[in-house]
Amino acid sequence: LPKRQSGVTFRKACELAFKRSIPPFFEPLGAKPFFLKNKEYVSMLQNINPFYSSLSLSALILFPLLGGLFVSFITESKIRTIRIVGLCTSFITFLYSLFFWLEFDNSTPKFQFVETIQWLPYSNINFVLGLDGISLFFVILTTFLVPICLLVGWSSIQKSKKEYIIAFLVLESLMIAVFCMLDLLLFYVFFESVLIPMFIIIGVWGSRQRKIQAAYQFFLYTLFGSLFMLLAILLIFFQTGTTDLQILLTTEFSERRQILLWIAFFASFAVKVPMVPVHIWLPEAHVEAPTAGSVILAGILLKLGTYGFLRFSIPMFPEATLYFTPFIYTLSVIAIIYTSLTTIRQIDLKKIIAYSSVAHMNFVTIGMFSLNMQGIEGSILLMLSHGLVSSALFLCVGALYDRHKTRLVRYYGGLAQTMPIFSVIFLFFTLANMSLPGTSSFIGEFLILVGAFQRNTLIATLAALGMILGAAYSLWLYNRVVFGNFQPNFINKFSDLNRREVFIFLPFILGVIWMGVYPEVFLESMHTSVSNLIQHGKFY
Amino acid sequence: MFRRNACFASILKERRLINKRLLDVHRKNKITMFDNDFIALLPEMFLINATILLLIYGVVYSTVHKVFEPLVRNVAWLGFSSILITLILLRGSPLTTANLCYNNLIIDNFTYFFKVGLLLSTACIILMSLQYFQQEALTAFESIVLMLMSTCSMLLMISAYDLIAMYLAIELQSLSFYVIAASKRNSEFSTEAGLKYFILGAFSSGILLFGCSMIYGFTGVTNLEELAKIFTAPYVLRPLSDSVMLNSADASWSGVFMGILFIAVGFLFKITAVPFHMWAPDVYEGSPTYVTAFFSIAPKIAIFANMLRVFIYSFYDPTWQQLFVFCSIASMVLGAFAALSQNKVKRLLAYSSIGHVGYLLIGFSCGTIEGIQSLLIGLFIYVLMTINIFAIVLALRKNRFKYISDLGALAKTNPILAITISITMFSYAGIPPLAGFCSKFYLFFAALGCGAYLLAFIGILTSVISCFYYIRFVKIMYFDTPKTWILYKPMDREKSILLGITLLGITFFFLNPSPLFLVTHQMALSLCI
């Protein structure tokens, strides 16, 4: 394993900077207050700075919720205040979540920042929160995307503006809770409760009448899948008497039971990923959701499925995982090729990106089930990268839709002449989407292919075919929208991106380049956890 | 038969001895047996007397002064306060566990919590019906008196410990119900509901009584404790005694079995389980709304208490289990599918309550302690949600809230109420983290625990299907463009407080469920041990 360095030094630098900023308070008393010993001085620092070391995951979960509660007491007419409060809440949550990354110890595969809150002590079910190298970045991705979503809806959301802010803040805390939860039953609870705000977001702020069907499909597909997971969880609870993941990881189920449970979990996660026969809800939901809804859907909700595989299915049922690996490979390869081909013939901008999401997510499952370091780390990295790239692409489409109220490709053309800034940004993310070297997706897909190649050359080859198809549809889409003839018949008013929109895109561009050029920053936090996962399942 | 009677004679002799010993103890303490009964039954007695006094008050007052409308509210408030006093008496009762009235009634933890639940929910229903009388200009103060009367009988039902006491209590309750179902005299639907309920209810009572008499005929006892002894005997005592007890190969066994079957059918009819549900949608739709609320809450509490006592405690035997498994599956499936095509709110709620009865029967047919506990948790949460939704149905009045599509503009005209409805509906559908999920999760857990995989599987399928119609409320309020704008009158303070409390209960139940789990565990234990 490569040794991690920069995280520690960065943290130390932060501490140093912080310590240096404190003494001026005590200047009259000398460099260090005389009445404090060295140890006490540090502990006092910890008290002054809430972020210093007492990082609490429950506070991270509660903060957006409290913000939402606070917003709900402001009258609708003070919409500017509401928006600023909402944005500040989500932004502070983002900053707070970054401190978890700073404090994160890369050298241990154990869960960190573990908190236990009693819930049903009598039945042995408790809130157990914790982070490890796998879940850390998903939390940060969540807190990163929510402020963006609020910014996106700044002027484009016209009805129920207050509820929009509340819905996203509630959604944020539920999603953070999903990624932190180390208790199976409560994981299920939060996994499902994400449905309610998302259902409302699609249904209320969606654009067309078809949104109702989309919201229903989204809701019922997911519910149907995950109720089987509930049965499986109850079965586990009945058999072992606990739902605490840390204890369950030390439990071994019989092979037959593992297969049964694995299928039940698969039914739930496959809908979320989405794997091929149950992916119908995704294009519908993406197309009908508002831009910010699509961003959350593509950025985070799709990751819930793959995260679930990685967190629960693979470590808890290792033998069943090996048993079903060919099955997953087959489904994923079918999904990659089929959805890539489908993408080529779509005419709706959002649908194109939605289908390409399906292809990418199935890339992720291939990497995950190659069950080696490169594959799994690549799949996590690709999830993160997809969270940035596809979200940014949805934002691009949203920017177009806000201006021209259409998403059909044939109405657009020649935007390069009228919207130069947009064209450049759109080009960047199109290239990132087809995983050009230097962007984050390249690292992810490369690692996945390396991992898959060790397992099964045929699968790796077929998956690589998906990359070519990806390049085909991405470039063709860009060609049709941005180049070609200017179409004054359909669209006669033009405005390029405004300052707010450019500022929304900037962090995405930075993130994509950072992950593409120096991915080690992200990978170093995963190494220990991922290798522990592989060791645990004896997959090597 | 002769031999068996000889055996029972020995049991009776034993009992007489125990009674004698008890009497001795009482004599030493200078307390007669009646004293204890009086102390223990004080809440029931108070409520009965209060009901009769209220009736006299109403009759006298309504004939002397010609003020009708305030009288109903007046009686309602008095009834409400007498229920609260009953609750206080119940809380302050010095006896916690006792067999009363020559073993005809029993009080223990199980009955105590059931009675508290019943009284609280009746109080809630009286509170929510206050405004209704005013708006409908309904003059029938008798309906409140009848509600109190049926509450008394339900209190007795909960603590019934003898088949005859049980039957008498059920009959008193049913008779009051037939009348309140038809209490809106100028409405055809209400009269129809009353008549339908009366004919079918009388029929089912007959079946119940027939079952009781068969049991008595073949065993010679009506007391539940004695029955419990007899039904445990074939499994426990057979090797020891020379088979004087019931034997499953015996011809009389099938008679007893038929008796159990008849009793079960009578009960299943009263809790509207499929296939004995036919009356429910019509009666629920036809009766005045507050009566519908009463019907879908209070009798379910009382009858489930009684059923648990009779079946789990007395007829402890797997033979009846299949019947309940079948009814559970049928109710869940019918509740899910039949509600899909309903347009009227009350009808839809009737089918949804049928579906919920199916879920509760999952816990019942398990027969384990977890099963009973899950049933109790499910019942509590069902009552909470039902009080909430009926308070809303009563609150939404232009002239009336009849069709689901009337909700169209609610999200714009009354956003808080719209959110309340959506949360309650999501809870009904069992979406976490709301209260409805907690009940479903524990029911399925109990089903898996006793190996009833089929029940759990079908429960999950039907809860996905039933999501369709629960979500339809949300869809109509938020997603559709409203066709009609209906402005509803503002609701009164009592209902808004009620709604607030139940909504908080539904939403935040998830945060601290352990008190309810502990209480229900205690109840289940006191029933089983």
Boltz contact constraints between the chains, C-beta under 6 A:
constraints:
  - contact:
      token1: [A, 120]
      token2: [B, 513]
      max_distance: 6.0
  - contact:
      token1: [A, 120]
      token2: [B, 514]
      max_distance: 6.0
  - contact:
      token1: [A, 122]
      token2: [B, 514]
      max_distance: 6.0
  - contact:
      token1: [A, 122]
      token2: [B, 517]
      max_distance: 6.0
  - contact:
      token1: [A, 189]
      token2: [B, 432]
      max_distance: 6.0
  - contact:
      token1: [A, 189]
      token2: [B, 433]
      max_distance: 6.0
  - contact:
      token1: [A, 192]
      token2: [B, 432]
      max_distance: 6.0
  - contact:
      token1: [A, 193]
      token2: [B, 432]
      max_distance: 6.0
  - contact:
      token1: [A, 193]
      token2: [B, 433]
      max_distance: 6.0
  - contact:
      token1: [A, 196]
      token2: [B, 426]
      max_distance: 6.0
  - contact:
      token1: [A, 203]
      token2: [B, 478]
      max_distance: 6.0
  - contact:
      token1: [A, 203]
      token2: [B, 479]
      max_distance: 6.0
  - contact:
      token1: [A, 204]
      token2: [B, 478]
      max_distance: 6.0
  - contact:
      token1: [A, 212]
      token2: [B, 475]
      max_distance: 6.0
  - contact:
      token1: [A, 212]
      token2: [B, 479]
      max_distance: 6.0
  - contact:
      token1: [A, 223]
      token2: [B, 464]
      max_distance: 6.0
  - contact:
      token1: [A, 224]
      token2: [B, 464]
      max_distance: 6.0
  - contact:
      token1: [A, 227]
      token2: [B, 460]
      max_distance: 6.0
  - contact:
      token1: [A, 231]
      token2: [B, 456]
      max_distance: 6.0
  - contact:
      token1: [A, 234]
      token2: [B, 444]
      max_distance: 6.0
  - contact:
      token1: [A, 234]
      token2: [B, 445]
      max_distance: 6.0
  - contact:
      token1: [A, 234]
      token2: [B, 448]
      max_distance: 6.0
  - contact:
      token1: [A, 235]
      token2: [B, 448]
      max_distance: 6.0
  - contact:
      token1: [A, 238]
      token2: [B, 448]
      max_distance: 6.0
  - contact:
      token1: [A, 238]
      token2: [B, 449]
      max_distance: 6.0
